[in-house]
């Protein structure tokens, strides 16, 4: 059972691709009193058993007040929020509000990996990680490393597979191992983390539904669609160089996913 010490749980980013699954898992567990934080002008609606707080994200004092009385704050803030360093603003407010445990929007690749230590796209995540480690005596943290968002990635064609047109773009020959987790399972993992604070606080937790190569995925796609797919060969080095020069949000998402495919979580 989750400790009553961590009963009050706030979720930020509950309407996003991942946030809605985290919220679903939290609400399925009667151990927690769940609060959702949204922008003051948000029109999003939530189930009646969710406590909704709206605030001005740009007002530091208002943000601290909104986070008061929370035991745990979970950030499922997406790329747009990370691009303006909102997660760092959020964790600073959580510290000032007396929050006991913060789970940042670290879902995805392991930003602590030495091979991506200087990647500018991940700078905001590294800043949050540094702040949390420096202040872990005052506020606990847990980084949940999931690898790629498996279902979302395939559905949106971000993993090199155009399912509709049956085209596979193989990065570096499609030979690298990739770790991935589905969004519902990430939501369940967040709840599991909350139930085991002694084992998970101030740690990186690695989870994955599957580890595979693009070549293996292509084999299965061709097998179950009973058709030969068109393949394209692309080097990640060239794409990373190109992506590093771009500032658009979508390009940053692509660069993040490419890094995940080059440096899979606990895969090689």
Secondary structure, 3 states (H helix, E strand, C coil): CCCHHHCEEEEECCCCCCHHHHHHHHHCCCCCEEEEEEECCCCCCCCCCCEEEEECCCCHHHHHHHHCCCCEEEECCCHHHHHCCHHHHHHHHHHHHCCCEEECCCCCCCCCCHHHCCCHHHHHHHHHHHHHHHCCCCCEEEEEECCEEHHHHHHCCCCCEECCCCEEEEEHHHCCEEEEECHHHHHHHHHHHHCCHHHHCCEEEECCCEEEEHHHHHHHHHHHHCCCCEEEEECHHHHHHHHHCCCCHHHHHHHHHHHHHHCCCCCC
